[in-house]
Amino acid sequence: MQFRGIQDVEVGYSGGHTENPSYEAVCAETTGHAEVAKVIFDESVIPAETVLDIFFTLHDPTQLNRQGNDMGSSYRTCMFFDGDDQKQLFDQAIERAKGVWGDQVVTTVEPLEKFWMGEEYHQDFFAKNPNQSYCNFVVKPKMDKTAKAFASYLK
C-alpha cells in the first residue's frame, strides 16, 4: 500500500536511553526505546493531518505498551515531535482519534531526541514478507482497513 505524497518511510527506534539500539535489545526492553516509523511526505500532496489520521487507523492507540500480541514499552503508541508546531498538530490528531476510539487513546506525545534507523531487514517488512503468517494475519487486515479509509490517497 502506497499513498500519494508519502515519499519515504523508515522504521527504527526512538524515545530511549541507549545509543545505537538493536532490535534484539529493544525487544528485550533494556533500552527504553519504542519501535517507530519516520514518515517523509509532501504536504502539498497529502496534509499532515491525513498522515496522522492514517497512523491512528493503522494501529490501536488504546493499548498501553502493546500492539496485539506484542507486549512491552517498545510497543507503546507514541509520536515524537520536533518543535511546538508539530506538538500542537500531534495533540490535535489525538483529539480527532478520540472521536473514533473514545477517551481510551493512550498515545503519548514526546519530544524527539534522536531517531535511530532500524535494521535493513525491517525496512519495507510487509512488502518483503507478504506470505509470512504475521503479515497475513496481523498486518494485512490493518493495511486493508487503512486502504479503504484513505482510498483517495492511494497510488
C-alpha positions in Angstrom: 0.0 0.0 0.0 1.4 3.3 -1.1 -0.1 6.8 -0.6 0.4 9.7 -2.9 2.7 12.2 -1.2 4.4 9.8 1.1 7.9 9.9 -0.1 9.6 7.5 2.3 9.0 5.5 5.5 11.9 4.5 7.6 11.4 2.2 10.6 13.6 2.5 13.7 13.7 3.3 17.3 13.3 6.4 19.5 12.4 7.5 23.0 15.0 5.6 24.9 18.3 6.0 26.7 20.6 3.6 24.7 22.7 4.7 21.7 22.6 2.6 18.5 19.9 0.3 19.8 19.4 -3.1 18.1 16.1 -4.8 17.5 17.1 -7.5 20.0 17.9 -5.0 22.7 14.7 -3.0 22.1 12.6 -6.2 22.3 14.4 -7.2 25.5 13.0 -3.9 27.0 16.5 -2.8 28.1 16.8 0.4 26.0 13.6 2.4 26.8 13.1 2.8 23.0 9.9 2.3 21.1 9.6 0.8 17.6 8.7 3.8 15.4 8.3 4.9 11.8 9.7 8.1 10.4 7.5 9.4 7.6 8.7 11.8 4.9 5.9 13.3 2.9 5.0 16.2 0.6 2.4 18.3 2.4 1.3 19.8 -0.9 0.0 16.4 -1.9 -1.1 14.8 1.5 -1.8 17.0 4.5 0.0 16.3 7.8 -3.4 15.8 9.4 -4.2 13.0 7.0 -0.8 11.3 7.6 -1.6 11.4 11.3 -5.1 10.0 10.8 -3.5 7.2 8.8 -1.3 6.5 11.8 -4.3 6.2 14.1 -6.0 3.9 11.6 -3.0 1.6 11.2 -2.6 0.7 14.8 -4.6 0.5 18.0 -3.9 3.7 20.1 -5.9 2.4 23.1 -3.5 -0.4 24.1 -0.9 0.7 26.7 2.5 -0.9 26.0 1.2 -3.4 23.5 0.0 -3.9 19.9 -1.9 -7.1 19.6 0.2 -10.0 21.0 3.3 -7.8 21.0 3.8 -6.5 24.6 6.2 -4.2 26.3 7.1 -0.5 26.4 8.8 -0.9 23.0 5.3 -1.4 21.5 3.8 1.7 23.1 1.8 4.0 21.0 3.7 7.3 20.7 4.6 10.2 18.5 7.8 12.2 18.7 7.6 15.9 17.9 10.3 18.3 16.6 9.1 21.8 17.6 6.0 23.4 19.1 4.0 23.5 15.9 4.4 19.7 15.4 3.5 19.1 19.0 0.3 21.1 18.5 -0.5 19.1 15.4 0.0 15.8 17.2 -2.2 16.9 20.1 -5.0 17.8 17.6 -4.6 14.4 16.0 -5.1 12.7 19.3 -8.3 14.7 19.8 -9.5 13.5 16.4 -8.6 9.9 17.3 -10.6 10.2 20.4 -13.6 10.9 18.2 -13.0 7.4 16.7 -11.6 5.4 19.5 -13.1 7.2 22.5 -11.2 8.6 25.5 -9.2 5.4 25.9 -6.5 6.8 23.5 -3.2 6.3 25.3 -0.8 7.6 22.6 2.0 9.7 24.1 3.5 12.9 22.6 7.1 13.1 23.4 10.0 15.4 22.3 12.2 13.8 19.6 15.7 13.5 20.9 17.1 11.0 18.3 15.8 8.7 15.7 17.8 5.5 15.3 17.4 3.7 11.9 16.3 0.1 12.3 18.0 -2.8 10.7 17.7 -3.2 6.9 15.6 -6.4 7.2 12.9 -4.4 9.0 12.6 -1.7 6.2 9.6 -2.4 4.0 9.0 -5.6 6.0 5.4 -6.2 4.8 6.4 -5.8 1.1 9.4 -8.1 1.6 7.5 -10.8 3.6 3.9 -10.8 2.3 3.4 -14.6 2.9 4.7 -14.6 6.5 1.9 -15.5 8.9 2.3 -12.4 11.0 2.0 -10.2 7.9 -1.1 -12.1 6.7 -3.0 -12.3 10.0 -1.9 -9.0 11.7 -0.5 -6.5 9.2 -2.7 -7.2 6.1 -6.1 -6.6 7.8 -4.8 -3.3 9.2 -3.5 -2.4 5.7 -6.8 -3.3 4.1 -8.8 -1.2 6.6 -6.5 1.8 6.1 -6.5 1.5 2.3 -10.3 1.5 2.3 -10.5 4.5 4.7 -7.9 6.6 2.7 -8.6 5.2 -0.8 -8.5 8.7 -2.4 -4.8 9.0 -1.4 -3.7 5.6 -2.8 -1.2 5.5 -5.6 
